[in-house]
Amino acid sequence: MLGAGDQIADASVWTGPHERRNLSELLDGGRALIVFYLFDWSST
């Protein structure tokens, strides 16, 4: 788990089906809560 003020590497993440964005684009200098849920857009 990251703490307040921790730096993260810029990475690509899927934000929806066929939608991929960089974390730097999503954060844009602000705070964020990032939650990963595996198979959210899957039929399984």
C-alpha positions in Angstrom: 0.0 0.0 0.0 1.2 3.5 -0.8 1.4 6.2 1.8 0.5 9.9 1.5 3.0 11.7 -0.7 4.5 8.5 -2.2 5.5 8.7 -5.9 4.4 6.1 -8.4 5.8 5.2 -11.8 3.8 6.3 -14.8 2.0 3.2 -16.2 -0.8 2.4 -18.6 -4.1 1.2 -17.1 -7.4 0.0 -18.6 -10.1 2.5 -17.7 -12.8 0.6 -19.6 -13.3 -1.8 -22.4 -10.8 -0.9 -25.1 -9.8 2.3 -23.2 -6.2 2.6 -22.1 -4.7 5.7 -20.4 -1.6 6.7 -18.5 -1.8 7.3 -14.8 -0.1 10.7 -15.2 -3.0 11.6 -17.5 -5.6 10.5 -15.0 -3.9 12.1 -11.9 -2.9 15.4 -13.6 -1.1 16.6 -10.4 -4.1 15.8 -8.1 -4.9 13.2 -5.6 -6.6 9.9 -6.5 -7.9 6.7 -5.0 -7.0 3.9 -7.5 -8.8 0.6 -7.1 -8.2 -2.4 -9.4 -10.9 -4.9 -9.9 -10.0 -7.9 -12.1 -12.5 -9.1 -14.7 -14.8 -6.1 -14.2 -15.5 -5.9 -18.0 -15.3 -9.7 -18.6 -18.1 -12.1 -19.1 -16.5 -14.6 -16.7 
